[in-house]
Amino acid sequence: MKDLVAFDLDSTLAESKQPLKETMGEALADLLGVVHVAVISGGDWSQFDKQVASRLPGRADLGKLWLMPTTGTKLYRHTDGAWSAVYAELFDDETKDKILTAFDAALEATGFKPEQTWGERIEDRGSQITFSALGQQAPLDAKEKWDPDFAKRKVIQKDLKQRLPGLSINMGGSTSIDITREGVDKAYGLKKLRDHSGIPLDKMMFIGDAIFPGGNDYPAKELGLDTVKVRDPDDTLSVIAAIVACQK
């Protein structure tokens, strides 16, 4: 029996940057009836609010929900009728500039600079810098076709690791690469969750679509959590239904 189930967001609970479907919101409400739930992903709070917080039905027990933007370098809880930050760990300006320069150089060096983009490709999330290859507003079909097997991003990731020693560089979503301070990955976030929730790691389960070496969900497996790799949100719905049935 587990006390908390943690999830990745994009391609696990929802399509990339899209709000939870009603069926997923209802499924999470069911899950919150039996365990604590956490969502940890690379997006900033505004994205979490749009995709998750505003999409849950009124019956959901928000007091048992832990939202962790920017790979767990931020934590939000619902108290006194509103969401508020428990903590936020931010980059300094010098480090931000170094990361932005490295992104441009890596794209030129690897030859994976897309011909067409939609919106800004680089987003400053305070505690994380995120590169979206096709831009922040790219349509889903284009994003799904660009790097479905993570092959392009693995090459870019390798180049960035040489340019940015001392920083964590992980792939996420369908076109993204997330950069955080050294040692910051989902294992880091889950340990912060343990400290703030009081729930031990062996009482947690993690569910995500990128549980493989180099994927931004893999640190949860390396941390020793029980993990479930899913293909997409429909797959996640089936896993949630099974957990709810077992917990009851």
Disulfide bonds with the S-S distance in Angstrom:
none
